[in-house]
Amino acid sequence: MVMVANFSDEQLIIPKATVLGVAEEITEELVDRINTTDQPISDPLNDKKRKKRNEFLYRKLLHGKLDNLPVKER
């Protein structure tokens, strides 16, 4: 599932997608306020586990299809 936010006045076209619903319109400032207060405290042990799990899922699901990209862009 993917959530898309469009903060411009231009129409957004997403090819090959099924729209399940449309959320009510909110401002970019509200999204920023919610995101800054909702940041979890970083835990080095959890970060290592999450990174290991993400790498496993990457290999399992994508089978190296994005290997040409740097790790940060995957």
Buried (B, 14 or more C-beta within 10 A) or exposed (E): EEEEEEEEEEEEEEEEEEEEEEEEEEEEEEEEEEEEEEEEEEEEEEEEEEEEEEEEEBEEEEEEEEEEEEEEEE
